[in-house]
Amino acid sequence: MSESSVPAGLVADRTLDARGLNCPMPILKAKKTLNEMTAGSLLKVLATDPGAVRDFEYFCRHTGHQLLESTEQQGEFGFLIRRKG
């Protein structure tokens, strides 16, 4: 489930490894990390909790951050989020 509006070669400013954590920890850690970042910065989140897909879609929709990409590969989920500006 990847959006086609993501420019090729887009590189995250920071990466958050939330693998092995269950809800709500990936969201809480992402929120804390995003708060430390500047507007427009990109955060890549790695997670293994299948509920994270729904959680990050909801989180971004309700906080104003932009979910640029959501991927799944062999049980590992990746999210690329642009901090709201």
N, C-alpha and C positions, 0 to 999 in steps of 0.2 A: 504494500500500500504506500507507494511513493508518489509524491506530487511532481508533475512534469515541470512546474515552475522553478524547480531547484536548479540553479546554474551548475554546470559540470565543474568539478574541481573545487567546489566550495569546501573550505577547511574550517573546522571549529576552532574558536579561540581557546576553549577549555574543554576537557573531557571529564565526565563524572562516571566512575565505575560503581554502579549500584547492583552489580550481579550478586546473586545470593541473598538479596534483601527482599522482603515481602512488603506488600502494601501496609501502611502508607509511606514507608521509609524512602523509596526512590523519589516520590513526589516531594517529600519534606527536604531531602538533601538537594534536589534540583532547585527548589524554591530558595533555599539558603544560598546556593551557588549563584543563581541568577541575580539575587539581591546584591551580590558582591561585584557583579559585572557592569560594564557601561552599556548604555542604550545602543541597540543594534548589534551587539556582540553575539556570537554563535556558541551555543553549548551543545555538545554531543553527550547523550546519556546512554550508557549500556546497562541493560537489565535482563533478568531471567524470569521475572514474575510475569506470567501471561496477562494478568490483570493490568499491567502497566500500560498496555496499548490503550485501553479504554480510559485509564486514569490520566494519561498525558494528553489525550484528545480533550477531555473535559477540563483539565487544568489550564491548558492554553486557551481554550474557548472562553473561559471565565476570568482569566487574568490579563488578557490582552497580548500575551506572548504569542509568537507565530510558530506553529509546528510545521517546519519545512519538509521534514521527511520522517517516515516511520517505516522501519524495515524489520524483517524477521529472518534469521538464518540459523537453522539447526538449534532452535530453542533459545536463541539469544536475540534480544530486541535492541534496536538502535533508534534513537530519536535525535533529530537535529532541530534545535529550538533557537529562534532569534528573539533576544530580549527586547521587550517593548521599548519604544523610544518616546 
